[in-house]
Amino acid sequence: MKLFFSKRITIPVSNFSYLETIIALLVYTFIGFLIAPSDPLLITYYPFYLIILLTILVLFYGFSNALLIIFILMLVFKIGYVEFPIKVYLELTILLLVLGQFHYIWARKLLQNKSMLAYKVYKLDELSNAFYTLKISHDQIEKNYIFKPMSLRTNIVDIKKSFNEKGDHVHQFLKMLSSSFFVNEAELFFLHKNKLYNVDDTTFSTEIVIKDLMLIKAMEDKKSVYVSSFKNDQTDYIAAIPALYKKEVKAILLIKSMPFLSFNRDSMSMITVLLNYFILESIKLKSVYLSISKELKKIENPLSKVFENQSLLLRRKDLDTNFYYELLTLYNIKTDFDVNSTLLILKVTDKLLAHLLLGYAKKRLRVLDLVTSHLIEEEITVISLMFPFSEQSSAYGFFCRLLKMVNIEEQDPRLIFSMFNVCDLELANEFANLIDIAPHNKKRQSDQCS
């Protein structure tokens, strides 16, 4: 899966910017030569037409084109004028440098805003896909709820548990289909660049070729296809159910055998829901591992040291992989576009107080905010809150409101807190796993909660 932050956000610029700049200056010089052969750049005329042209070129193309224009002006002044107009040349040089710097600052600001917007659109698409999946399957779930009220919920819980444990997730998923829907024989394949691969082939090295009309039709139509649409000799399967992610087929389940009474629309609808949920969990887990493995290859990246620590998500089962996936996304946004996010970490020695703080925090989170928690040697509860695109002042205000809800003071000896920029992951990890929380280690704020 291609991660959100792996796609570079840039400001579109013409591939022929230098050529266009040279042509524009040559045309202007030629017209000026026709008007005044002794003053081809018309520097003695009012208004100063050359400034208008240079301002447009530099503001549109940037600092590198400004340097090219400075060089071209020097050549024209040297060749086309009897006496080199040093004063005019220096004034134009200063103007071009200032305009180039303004273009750089403005383009940087646009990139920051684009990265923030792209992340919000990405989160909106993720929530929209989940909503429409739920809406489509709602009618079928409602019909089965009276007869099997715990079936679908139990299966979803089983899928989530399987991803939190080591083992063959695909085998456990197929086993669950067999026990819940009596699917006797089925095969699950992943798709990569419209080619089938075995679920164990994580490197996509060996393509699986299956020339079956039902499989081809399911991949083309991007919807479930059943044996009723084919003749007996056209397919070896009774159902082909694709799993979609962002309108693309990521996997396909081929059912070869199941009892006639179990092969009904309700069962197929529930299998479709569970398959899509299973694939989404697989993609999310795979994205986290791929992201971390890429970062570990960067020697100078501080994340390489952070993820080597024993307490992080690759070696701890009690940490939230969703939280660290979003944390890694925001870290890359900060690195690429200097758009900051804040991480607030609370360490609580009292379990009841930790339970109250975590409960109130989950109720008061905004749309993009995230929260997770874990224990340190069964003694200290660490609550981590992520505030995307927010400064530390915003996180501190949330912290103050949280203290008011549980009616405690900031100096309470049972609590210690600290705030970090999203790029300071190594420092945040060191704080989150520090056992000693004596008062002298506590982070002080200049303002108190009022």
C-alpha positions as CSV (number, residue, x, y, z in Angstrom):
1,M,0.0,0.0,0.0
2,K,1.3,3.5,-0.8
3,L,1.2,5.6,2.3
4,F,-0.3,9.0,2.4
5,F,3.0,10.8,3.2
6,S,5.0,8.9,0.5
7,K,3.4,11.1,-2.2
8,R,5.4,14.3,-2.4
9,I,3.3,17.5,-2.5
10,T,4.8,20.2,-4.7
11,I,3.9,23.5,-6.4
12,P,3.6,22.9,-10.2
13,V,6.2,24.8,-12.2
14,S,6.9,24.8,-15.9
15,N,9.6,22.4,-17.1
16,F,10.8,25.1,-19.5
17,S,11.0,28.0,-17.0
18,Y,14.6,29.0,-17.9
19,L,13.8,28.9,-21.6
20,E,10.6,31.0,-21.2
21,T,12.5,33.5,-19.1
22,I,15.3,33.9,-21.8
23,I,12.7,34.2,-24.6
24,A,10.7,36.9,-22.7
25,L,13.9,39.0,-22.0
26,L,15.0,38.6,-25.7
27,V,11.6,39.7,-27.0
28,Y,11.6,42.7,-24.6
29,T,15.2,43.6,-25.6
30,F,14.4,43.3,-29.3
31,I,11.3,45.6,-29.0
32,G,13.4,48.1,-26.9
33,F,16.1,48.1,-29.5
34,L,13.6,49.0,-32.2
35,I,12.3,51.9,-30.1
36,A,15.7,53.1,-28.8
37,P,18.8,51.4,-30.2
38,S,21.0,53.1,-27.6
39,D,18.8,52.0,-24.7
40,P,17.4,48.5,-25.6
41,L,16.1,47.9,-22.1
42,L,14.3,51.2,-21.9
43,I,15.8,52.1,-18.5
44,T,15.5,55.8,-19.2
45,Y,11.8,55.7,-20.1
46,Y,8.9,56.2,-17.6
47,P,7.2,54.1,-16.5
48,F,10.0,51.6,-15.9
49,Y,8.6,48.7,-18.1
50,L,11.6,46.5,-17.3
51,I,10.6,46.3,-13.6
52,I,7.1,45.1,-14.4
53,L,8.4,42.3,-16.6
54,L,11.1,41.2,-14.1
55,T,8.6,41.2,-11.2
56,I,6.2,39.0,-13.1
57,L,9.0,36.5,-14.1
58,V,10.5,36.2,-10.7
59,L,7.3,36.0,-8.7
60,F,6.1,33.3,-11.1
61,Y,9.3,31.2,-11.5
62,G,11.3,31.8,-8.3
63,F,14.8,32.5,-7.0
64,S,16.8,30.5,-9.5
65,N,15.3,32.4,-12.4
66,A,16.1,35.6,-10.6
67,L,19.8,34.7,-10.7
68,L,19.5,33.9,-14.4
69,I,17.9,37.3,-15.1
70,I,20.7,39.0,-13.2
71,F,23.3,37.3,-15.4
72,I,21.4,38.2,-18.6
73,L,21.0,41.8,-17.6
74,M,24.7,42.1,-17.0
75,L,25.4,40.8,-20.5
76,V,22.8,43.2,-22.1
77,F,24.2,46.2,-20.2
78,K,27.7,45.3,-21.2
79,I,27.0,44.8,-24.9
80,G,24.1,47.2,-25.6
81,Y,25.2,50.3,-23.6
82,V,28.2,52.6,-24.2
83,E,28.5,53.1,-20.4
84,F,27.6,50.3,-18.0
85,P,24.7,51.6,-15.8
86,I,26.1,50.3,-12.5
87,K,23.5,52.1,-10.3
88,V,20.5,50.7,-12.3
89,Y,22.0,47.2,-12.4
90,L,22.6,47.1,-8.6
91,E,19.0,48.4,-7.9
92,L,17.6,45.7,-10.2
93,T,19.8,43.1,-8.6
94,I,18.5,43.9,-5.1
95,L,14.9,44.0,-6.3
96,L,15.3,40.6,-8.0
97,L,16.8,39.0,-4.9
98,V,14.1,40.4,-2.6
99,L,11.4,39.1,-5.0
100,G,13.1,35.7,-5.2
101,Q,13.1,35.4,-1.4
102,F,9.4,36.4,-1.3
103,H,8.6,33.7,-3.8
104,Y,10.4,31.1,-1.7
105,I,8.5,32.1,1.5
106,W,5.2,32.2,-0.3
107,A,5.7,28.8,-2.0
108,R,6.8,27.2,1.3
109,K,3.6,28.5,3.0
110,L,1.5,27.0,0.2
111,L,3.2,23.7,0.6
112,Q,2.5,23.7,4.3
113,N,-1.2,24.5,3.7
114,K,-1.4,21.8,1.0
115,S,0.1,19.1,3.3
116,M,-2.4,20.0,6.1
117,L,-5.3,19.9,3.6
118,A,-4.1,16.6,2.1
119,Y,-4.0,14.9,5.5
120,K,-7.5,16.1,6.4
121,V,-8.8,14.9,3.0
122,Y,-7.1,11.5,3.6
123,K,-8.8,11.2,7.0
124,L,-12.1,12.2,5.6
125,D,-11.9,9.6,2.8
126,E,-11.0,6.9,5.4
127,L,-14.1,7.8,7.5
128,S,-16.3,8.0,4.4
129,N,-15.3,4.6,3.2
130,A,-16.0,3.1,6.6
131,F,-19.4,4.9,6.7
132,Y,-20.5,3.7,3.3
133,T,-19.4,0.1,4.0
134,L,-21.5,0.2,7.1
135,K,-24.5,1.7,5.3
136,I,-24.5,-0.9,2.6
137,S,-24.3,-3.8,5.0
138,H,-26.7,-2.3,7.5
139,D,-29.9,-3.9,6.1
140,Q,-28.4,-7.4,6.0
141,I,-27.0,-7.1,9.4
142,E,-30.3,-5.9,10.8
143,K,-32.1,-9.0,9.3
144,N,-29.6,-11.3,11.0
145,Y,-29.5,-9.5,14.3
146,I,-32.6,-11.1,15.6
147,F,-31.5,-14.6,14.8
148,K,-27.8,-14.3,15.4
149,P,-27.3,-11.1,17.5
150,M,-23.7,-11.9,18.5
151,S,-22.4,-13.6,15.3
152,L,-21.1,-10.6,13.3
153,R,-19.8,-8.7,16.4
154,T,-18.1,-11.8,17.7
155,N,-16.4,-12.4,14.3
156,I,-15.2,-8.8,14.1
157,V,-13.7,-9.1,17.6
158,D,-12.0,-12.4,16.6
159,I,-10.5,-10.7,13.6
160,K,-9.1,-7.8,15.8
161,K,-7.7,-10.3,18.3
162,S,-6.0,-12.3,15.6
163,F,-4.1,-9.2,14.4
164,N,-3.0,-8.5,18.0
165,E,-1.5,-12.0,18.2
166,K,1.3,-13.7,16.3
167,G,0.2,-16.4,13.8
168,D,-1.3,-17.0,10.4
169,H,-4.0,-14.4,10.2
170,V,-5.3,-15.7,6.8
171,H,-5.6,-19.3,8.1
172,Q,-7.5,-18.0,11.2
173,F,-9.8,-16.0,9.0
174,L,-10.7,-18.9,6.8
175,K,-11.2,-21.1,9.8
176,M,-13.6,-18.5,11.2
177,L,-15.6,-18.6,7.9
178,S,-15.7,-22.4,8.1
179,S,-17.1,-22.4,11.7
180,S,-19.5,-19.5,11.3
181,F,-20.8,-19.9,7.7
182,F,-19.8,-23.6,7.0
183,V,-17.5,-22.6,4.2
184,N,-15.8,-26.0,3.5
185,E,-13.3,-24.9,0.9
186,A,-12.1,-21.4,0.0
187,E,-9.0,-19.6,-1.3
188,L,-7.9,-16.0,-0.5
189,F,-5.5,-14.1,-2.9
190,F,-4.0,-10.7,-2.7
191,L,-3.9,-8.4,-5.8
192,H,-0.9,-6.3,-6.7
193,K,-1.0,-4.3,-10.0
194,N,-4.0,-6.4,-11.1
195,K,-2.1,-9.7,-10.6
196,L,-2.9,-12.5,-8.2
197,Y,-0.5,-13.5,-5.5
198,N,-0.6,-16.0,-2.7
199,V,-1.2,-14.5,0.7
200,D,2.2,-15.8,1.9
201,D,4.0,-14.0,-0.9
202,T,4.7,-10.7,0.8
203,T,7.3,-9.7,-1.9
204,F,4.9,-10.4,-4.8
205,S,7.5,-12.5,-6.6
206,T,5.4,-15.4,-7.9
207,E,2.2,-14.6,-9.8
208,I,-0.8,-17.0,-9.5
209,V,-2.5,-17.5,-12.8
210,I,-6.2,-18.7,-12.6
211,K,-8.1,-18.6,-15.8
212,D,-11.6,-18.6,-14.4
213,L,-14.5,-16.5,-15.8
214,M,-16.0,-15.8,-12.4
215,L,-12.7,-14.5,-11.1
216,I,-12.2,-12.3,-14.1
217,K,-15.7,-10.9,-13.9
218,A,-15.4,-10.2,-10.1
219,M,-12.1,-8.3,-10.7
220,E,-13.5,-6.3,-13.6
221,D,-16.9,-5.4,-12.0
222,K,-15.4,-4.9,-8.5
223,K,-18.4,-6.7,-6.9
224,S,-19.4,-10.1,-5.7
225,V,-20.2,-12.7,-8.4
226,Y,-22.0,-16.0,-7.9
227,V,-22.4,-19.3,-9.7
228,S,-25.9,-18.5,-10.8
229,S,-24.5,-16.2,-13.5
230,F,-22.5,-18.9,-15.2
231,K,-22.9,-22.3,-16.8
232,N,-21.6,-25.4,-15.0
233,D,-18.5,-25.8,-17.2
234,Q,-17.5,-22.1,-17.0
235,T,-16.2,-21.9,-13.5
236,D,-15.0,-24.1,-10.6
237,Y,-16.2,-21.8,-7.9
238,I,-19.6,-20.9,-6.4
239,A,-18.7,-17.4,-5.4
240,A,-16.0,-14.8,-5.9
241,I,-16.0,-11.9,-3.4
242,P,-13.6,-9.0,-3.9
243,A,-12.3,-6.8,-1.1
244,L,-12.1,-3.1,-2.0
245,Y,-9.9,-0.4,-0.6
246,K,-10.1,3.2,-2.1
247,K,-12.2,1.7,-5.0
248,E,-9.5,-0.7,-5.9
249,V,-9.6,-4.5,-5.5
250,K,-7.0,-5.5,-2.9
251,A,-7.9,-9.1,-2.4
252,I,-10.4,-11.7,-3.6
253,L,-12.0,-14.7,-1.8
254,L,-12.9,-17.7,-4.0
255,I,-15.4,-20.0,-2.4
256,K,-15.3,-23.5,-3.8
257,S,-17.6,-25.5,-1.6
258,M,-20.3,-24.8,1.1
259,P,-23.7,-26.4,2.1
260,F,-26.6,-25.4,-0.1
261,L,-28.7,-24.1,2.9
262,S,-25.8,-21.9,4.0
263,F,-25.3,-20.5,0.6
264,N,-27.7,-17.5,0.8
265,R,-27.7,-13.8,0.3
266,D,-27.5,-13.1,4.1
267,S,-24.4,-15.2,4.6
268,M,-22.7,-13.8,1.5
269,S,-23.4,-10.3,2.7
270,M,-21.9,-11.0,6.1
271,I,-18.9,-12.7,4.5
272,T,-18.4,-9.6,2.3
273,V,-18.4,-7.3,5.3
274,L,-16.0,-9.5,7.3
275,L,-13.6,-9.9,4.3
276,N,-13.4,-6.1,3.7
277,Y,-12.8,-5.6,7.4
278,F,-10.1,-8.2,7.4
279,I,-8.4,-6.7,4.4
280,L,-8.5,-3.2,6.0
281,E,-6.9,-4.5,9.1
282,S,-4.2,-6.2,7.0
283,I,-3.5,-3.1,5.0
284,K,-3.3,-1.0,8.1
285,L,-0.9,-3.4,9.9
286,K,1.2,-3.8,6.8
287,S,1.4,0.0,6.4
288,V,2.8,0.4,9.9
289,Y,5.5,-2.3,9.5
290,L,6.5,-1.0,6.0
291,S,6.7,2.6,7.4
292,I,8.9,1.5,10.3
293,S,11.2,-0.7,8.1
294,K,11.7,2.2,5.7
295,E,12.6,4.6,8.6
296,L,15.0,2.1,10.1
297,K,17.0,2.2,6.9
298,K,17.7,5.9,7.4
299,I,20.8,6.1,9.6
300,E,20.3,9.8,10.5
301,N,16.6,9.5,11.2
302,P,15.8,9.8,14.9
303,L,13.0,7.3,14.4
304,S,15.6,4.5,13.9
305,K,16.7,4.9,17.5
306,V,13.1,5.2,18.8
307,F,11.8,2.0,17.2
308,E,14.8,0.0,18.5
309,N,13.5,0.6,22.0
310,Q,11.9,-2.4,23.7
311,S,8.7,-0.6,24.5
312,L,7.5,0.4,21.1
313,L,4.8,-1.2,18.9
314,L,6.9,-3.9,17.2
315,R,7.7,-5.4,20.6
316,R,4.8,-4.5,22.8
317,K,1.3,-6.0,22.4
318,D,-0.4,-3.4,24.6
319,L,0.3,-0.4,22.4
320,D,-2.1,0.9,19.8
321,T,-0.8,0.4,16.3
322,N,-3.4,2.9,14.9
323,F,-1.9,5.6,17.2
324,Y,1.6,4.9,16.0
325,Y,0.6,4.8,12.4
326,E,-0.9,8.3,12.6
327,L,2.1,9.4,14.7
328,L,4.5,8.3,11.9
329,T,2.4,10.1,9.3
330,L,2.5,13.3,11.3
331,Y,6.2,12.9,11.8
332,N,6.8,12.8,8.1
333,I,4.6,15.8,7.5
334,K,6.7,17.7,10.0
335,T,9.9,16.6,8.4
336,D,8.8,17.4,4.9
337,F,6.8,20.6,5.3
338,D,7.6,21.9,8.8
339,V,3.9,21.6,9.9
340,N,4.1,20.9,13.6
341,S,1.9,18.6,15.8
342,T,2.0,18.2,19.6
343,L,2.3,15.0,21.7
344,L,1.0,15.3,25.3
345,I,2.1,12.4,27.6
346,L,0.6,11.9,31.1
347,K,2.1,9.5,33.6
348,V,-0.3,8.5,36.5
349,T,0.5,6.3,39.5
350,D,-3.1,6.1,40.7
351,K,-5.1,3.6,38.6
352,L,-8.5,5.2,39.4
353,L,-7.2,8.6,38.4
354,A,-5.7,7.2,35.2
355,H,-9.1,5.6,34.4
356,L,-10.9,8.9,34.8
357,L,-8.4,10.9,32.8
358,L,-8.5,8.4,30.0
359,G,-12.3,8.3,29.9
360,Y,-12.7,12.1,29.9
361,A,-10.0,12.5,27.3
362,K,-11.7,10.1,24.9
363,K,-15.0,12.0,25.3
364,R,-13.4,15.4,24.7
365,L,-11.2,14.6,21.7
366,R,-11.7,16.5,18.5
367,V,-12.0,14.8,15.0
368,L,-8.3,14.4,14.3
369,D,-7.0,14.0,17.9
370,L,-5.8,10.6,19.1
371,V,-5.3,9.0,22.5
372,T,-3.8,5.7,23.6
373,S,-2.4,4.3,26.9
374,H,-0.2,1.5,28.2
375,L,1.3,0.4,31.5
376,I,4.9,0.5,32.7
377,E,5.7,-2.6,34.8
378,E,2.1,-2.7,36.1
379,E,2.7,0.4,38.2
380,I,2.4,3.5,36.1
381,T,-0.3,4.3,33.5
382,V,1.1,6.3,30.5
383,I,-1.6,8.2,28.6
384,S,-0.4,9.6,25.2
385,L,-2.5,12.2,23.3
386,M,-1.7,13.4,19.8
387,F,-2.9,16.8,18.6
388,P,-2.4,17.0,14.8
389,F,-1.4,20.5,13.5
390,S,-1.7,22.1,17.0
391,E,0.9,23.9,19.0
392,Q,1.8,23.2,22.6
393,S,-0.5,26.0,23.9
394,S,-3.5,24.2,22.4
395,A,-2.5,20.9,24.0
396,Y,-1.9,22.6,27.4
397,G,-5.4,24.1,27.2
398,F,-6.8,20.7,26.7
399,F,-4.8,19.4,29.6
400,C,-6.1,22.2,31.9
401,R,-9.7,21.4,31.0
402,L,-9.0,17.7,31.6
403,L,-7.7,18.5,35.2
404,K,-10.9,20.5,35.9
405,M,-13.1,17.5,35.0
406,V,-11.4,15.2,37.6
407,N,-11.0,18.1,40.1
408,I,-7.3,17.9,40.7
409,E,-4.4,20.4,40.6
410,E,-1.5,20.4,38.2
411,Q,0.9,19.9,41.1
412,D,-0.8,16.6,42.2
413,P,1.9,14.2,43.2
414,R,0.1,11.3,41.4
415,L,0.5,13.0,38.0
416,I,3.4,14.1,35.8
417,F,3.0,15.4,32.3
418,S,5.1,16.8,29.4
419,M,4.5,18.0,25.9
420,F,6.7,17.3,22.9
421,N,6.8,18.3,19.2
422,V,6.1,15.4,16.9
423,C,9.7,15.4,15.7
424,D,11.0,14.8,19.3
425,L,9.9,11.1,19.3
426,E,13.1,9.8,20.9
427,L,12.8,12.3,23.8
428,A,9.1,11.5,24.2
429,N,9.8,7.8,24.3
430,E,12.4,8.3,27.0
431,F,9.9,10.2,29.1
432,A,7.0,7.8,28.5
433,N,9.1,4.8,29.8
434,L,10.9,6.5,32.7
435,I,9.9,4.7,35.9
436,D,10.9,7.4,38.4
437,I,8.3,10.2,38.5
438,A,9.7,12.1,41.5
439,P,8.5,15.7,41.8
440,H,11.9,17.1,40.8
441,N,11.5,15.5,37.4
442,K,8.2,17.1,36.7
443,K,7.8,19.5,33.7
444,R,6.8,23.0,34.8
445,Q,4.6,25.3,32.8
446,S,4.8,29.1,33.0
447,D,1.1,29.4,33.5
448,Q,-1.1,27.5,35.9
449,C,-4.5,26.0,35.1
450,S,-7.1,28.7,36.1
